[in-house]
Amino acid sequence: MSVSGARAKSARARPARAEPARTEPARVEPAAGASEQIQTTYREAMRAAIRDAMQRDDRVFLMGEDVGRYGGCFAVSMGLLAEFGPERIRDTPLSESAFVGAGIGAAMAGMRPIVEIMTVNFSLLALDQILNNAATLLHMSGGQVGVPLVIRMTTGAGRQVAAQHSHSLEGWYTHIPGLRVLAPATLEDARGMLWTALEDPDPVLIFEHGSLYNAKGMLAADAGAVDIDSAAIRRPGGDVTLIAYGGTLGKALAAAEALEQDGIDAEVIDLRTLRPLDDATIIGSVARTHRAVIVDEGWRSGSLAAEISARIMEQAFFDLDAPVQRVCSAEVPIPYARHLEAAALPQVDGVVAAVRTVVG
Amino acid sequence: MTPPVRPATNLDAAHRLDLLRQMLFIRRFEEKCVELYSGGEIRGFVHLYIGEEAVAVGVNSALTPDDNIVSTYREHGHALVRGVPLDSVMAEMYGKVTGCSHGRGGSMHLFDTSRRFYGGNAIVGGGLPLAVGIALADKMRGQSRVTACFFGDGAVAEGEFHECMNLAALWELPVLFCCENNRYAMGTAIERAQAQTDLAVRAGSYGMPAWPVDGMDVLAVERSAGLAAETVRSGGGPHFLELRTYRFRAHSMYDPELYRNKDEVELWKERDPITALAEQMRAAGELSDGDLASIEDELARAITESVSSARSAPAEDVRDLAKFVYTPRQS
């Protein structure tokens, strides 16, 4: 570790850092008010969001493999076929490129399709359509061809489904101008991001971490649309900024709880929107805590965590008291065996250990 | 006074003259492009359609302005006969802000949504899913439009082609698949790339009507496309035309044509669709030297004007580089 070296450098290069005021960070939570709370799951919240969108707008339809009669690979669309019929809950053949491209074409022609790709792994079969058409048409047509399409897909590991079903490739998609990339990690976002995404005139990718579908909690009965622009501070703290999203948010929050026992007060940021990144929230937090640990289930090399780290370096270098740390997946195809898979993924212990290297 | 009733044959003759004019329009436009490219005035990949004009003209003639077109990177002809204004196409070749894609697309990405022309696509087969989706939207909303989707013989080897044939047939979508079989996927002859070179057979295996058409005969193309389009429009599901044609020029401007011999090219040039129609019309007394000269004059003047207008058109401000990446939001 070169922590001490970095300190020496920062002490030298940062002669007069004003201590920023400790303002309470704005929380991006839907206003619960006095509304009734219901117990629900991430899966049910997502389903409610799809139902709501279908009811609001005739142009919306859901298309993908086994979304209809089967009820969705992860049971997200269970029951929707009976409610909306096979035209709007549209089962497709196993033709990712064709049905993603058809979603793009339908969006170009005025519909508001929700295309479900079973998992991010299969999205590679549609990558050409996503990159060369969805993300590009607006620009290469000189602004004529908009693609108001939403593509949902499951991402992530942790369920012992081995190397071809455990990718976290959302970071790849954040490389692409023209796309907006979302990662709902909470019930509010599972319920609220879809509608906002459908209102977006440009293509939006929603990554749903597979470990979250069964997550239970309370949600306002009238929960609705949320913004898809900003990161949220899920836990305010002053000593270190933990930056997480999707499947790693829970791990970051658990690490923050553990660190609290040791008197370390961690702030936890939920990125929510992975592209465009909400630099202001990230940099604002780091300016207060002077330390950052990024928790990203993607592989470290060329990761979203690398991009965030670079931005912190570019925009908050003189605020840092320690080098930015990254807790990422080990650079191996994700193995099947439970203990090996666990060792490959970011875990709470690893986050705690990373924080200890930068604090104190 | 009532207008004189014109005999049907004269109407047909006028129509044929128009088809001839459209083919010449494409030919002369592209010949000008070669000249401009050689002079360094236009750049990028430029794929010429010379020799294949009967396909674009015949198919487009069978469509209505309300139908959709999805095209390829060899799409100057499709765009021009669709009515994308010549000046805006030429300006796009120059990368000017007045171009039909604001200088962002160039030769391979001509767009004009006001004419339901959904662009040149430079990924082989990449436009097929878009056509399927546009047709799906039309079907879901009860529109009676046809979506004509152009692609080459090379695309038939792509997985995307087969996914789209299946999906369009399965969902009975109003797509007219127009396979421009010019016998070469860039430099790879069809016999070297396709186990079954009878491409209509491939499409027919998905349960859609599919047949080969002489793509060097504009009237044959128009007839087949008309028949297919009407069936598609009336709910007959997708149709596939294998339009057998030939590219007289290189694949693009960088191609030394090592993969085919000159005799073959010369043989096909004897079937030049423009010469063929012109000779047929002359033989029928429907075309005089004067008619031809006046068409040529008109085209030459319009193309020359489009060049001067493109040359003097403004370039996009570099500060607008990032325009059209995301739709501007009202806030």
Interface residues (C-beta under 8 A of the other chain):
Chain A: F61 E87 T92 P93 S95 S97 A98 F99 V100 G101 A102 G103 I104 G105 A106 A107 M108 A109 G110 M111 P113 D128 Q129 N132 N133 L137 L138 H139 M140 S141 G142 G143 Q144 V145 G146 P177 G178 R180 P201 D202
Chain B: N68 V70 G99 C100 S101 H102 G103 R104 G105 H109 F111 D112 T113 Y118 G119 N121 I123 G126 L128 P129 L130 A131 V132 G133 I134 A135 L136 A137 D138 M140 R141 G159 E160 E163 C164 N166 L167 L170 K323 F324 V325 Y326 T327 R329
